[in-house]
């Protein structure tokens, strides 16, 4: 029997803009993603945005997207662009912070 749509793994790419660097955004997102049981990564971008890839159960991915729209206390989120993404085997089983791209 195939998994239900709610339990099937989902992968989303996020691009967050606003005052999201230098305010603990990556650290807090990684902590929230780990709490939700997600795999993936988050990193700063050279243009001042934050980029993330989240993979896991659809409700948990949506919860992280909802969190991304708020961010940590010191952040000011102007926008979150969400797109479908493909999970690569090399992306790893945990959620991690990556170096700036």
QUISULQUI-V732855 format. One record per residue. N is the residue number from 1. SS is DSSP state (H for helix, E for strand, - for the rest). PHI is phi in degrees with one decimal (999 if undefined). BURIAL is b if it has 9 or more other ideal C-beta (glycine too) atoms within 8 Angstrom, else e. Layout:
# QUISULQUI-V732855
n->N ss->SS phi->PHI burial->BURIAL
n->N ss->SS phi->PHI burial->BURIAL
This chain:
# QUISULQUI-V732855
n->1 ss->- phi->999 burial->e
n->2 ss->- phi->-69.9 burial->e
n->3 ss->- phi->-65.0 burial->e
n->4 ss->- phi->-70.8 burial->e
n->5 ss->- phi->-58.3 burial->e
n->6 ss->- phi->-75.8 burial->e
n->7 ss->- phi->-100.2 burial->e
n->8 ss->- phi->-67.9 burial->b
n->9 ss->E phi->-61.0 burial->e
n->10 ss->E phi->-129.1 burial->b
n->11 ss->E phi->-125.5 burial->b
n->12 ss->E phi->-132.7 burial->b
n->13 ss->E phi->-100.3 burial->b
n->14 ss->E phi->-121.0 burial->b
n->15 ss->E phi->-127.9 burial->b
n->16 ss->E phi->-108.5 burial->b
n->17 ss->E phi->-120.5 burial->b
n->18 ss->E phi->127.2 burial->b
n->19 ss->E phi->-90.1 burial->e
n->20 ss->- phi->-124.2 burial->b
n->21 ss->- phi->-115.2 burial->b
n->22 ss->- phi->78.8 burial->e
n->23 ss->- phi->-126.2 burial->b
n->24 ss->- phi->80.3 burial->e
n->25 ss->H phi->-62.2 burial->b
n->26 ss->H phi->-59.9 burial->b
n->27 ss->H phi->-60.8 burial->e
n->28 ss->H phi->-67.6 burial->b
n->29 ss->H phi->-65.4 burial->b
n->30 ss->H phi->-60.4 burial->b
n->31 ss->H phi->-63.7 burial->e
n->32 ss->H phi->-66.2 burial->b
n->33 ss->H phi->-62.5 burial->b
n->34 ss->H phi->-64.5 burial->b
n->35 ss->H phi->-60.9 burial->e
n->36 ss->- phi->-82.6 burial->b
n->37 ss->- phi->79.0 burial->e
n->38 ss->- phi->-92.8 burial->b
n->39 ss->E phi->-104.2 burial->b
n->40 ss->E phi->136.9 burial->b
n->41 ss->E phi->-158.4 burial->b
n->42 ss->E phi->-141.4 burial->b
n->43 ss->E phi->-153.9 burial->b
n->44 ss->E phi->-76.7 burial->b
n->45 ss->- phi->-112.7 burial->b
n->46 ss->- phi->-61.4 burial->e
n->47 ss->- phi->-86.8 burial->e
n->48 ss->- phi->95.3 burial->e
n->49 ss->- phi->-90.8 burial->b
n->50 ss->E phi->-120.4 burial->b
n->51 ss->E phi->-121.0 burial->b
n->52 ss->E phi->-145.0 burial->b
n->53 ss->E phi->-127.4 burial->b
n->54 ss->E phi->-120.0 burial->b
n->55 ss->E phi->-137.0 burial->b
n->56 ss->E phi->162.7 burial->b
n->57 ss->E phi->-62.0 burial->b
n->58 ss->H phi->-51.6 burial->b
n->59 ss->H phi->-63.0 burial->e
n->60 ss->H phi->-71.3 burial->b
n->61 ss->H phi->-62.3 burial->b
n->62 ss->H phi->-64.0 burial->e
n->63 ss->H phi->-62.6 burial->b
n->64 ss->H phi->-69.4 burial->b
n->65 ss->H phi->-61.7 burial->b
n->66 ss->H phi->-61.0 burial->e
n->67 ss->H phi->-62.5 burial->b
n->68 ss->H phi->-58.7 burial->b
n->69 ss->H phi->-70.6 burial->e
n->70 ss->H phi->-98.0 burial->e
n->71 ss->- phi->71.7 burial->b
n->72 ss->- phi->-74.1 burial->e
n->73 ss->- phi->-53.3 burial->e
n->74 ss->- phi->-84.2 burial->e
n->75 ss->- phi->-81.9 burial->b
n->76 ss->E phi->-128.4 burial->e
n->77 ss->E phi->-90.3 burial->b
n->78 ss->E phi->-92.0 burial->e
n->79 ss->E phi->-165.7 burial->e
n->80 ss->E phi->-132.0 burial->b
n->81 ss->E phi->-92.3 burial->e
n->82 ss->E phi->-118.3 burial->e
n->83 ss->E phi->-139.3 burial->e
n->84 ss->E phi->-63.1 burial->e
n->85 ss->- phi->-145.2 burial->e
n->86 ss->- phi->-109.6 burial->e
n->87 ss->- phi->-81.0 burial->b
n->88 ss->- phi->-99.1 burial->e
n->89 ss->H phi->-56.0 burial->e
n->90 ss->H phi->-77.6 burial->e
n->91 ss->H phi->-72.8 burial->b
n->92 ss->- phi->92.0 burial->e
n->93 ss->- phi->-89.1 burial->e
n->94 ss->- phi->-120.1 burial->e
n->95 ss->E phi->-102.5 burial->b
n->96 ss->E phi->-133.9 burial->b
n->97 ss->E phi->-89.5 burial->e
n->98 ss->- phi->-116.2 burial->e
n->99 ss->- phi->-66.1 burial->e
n->100 ss->- phi->-60.4 burial->e
n->101 ss->- phi->-105.9 burial->e
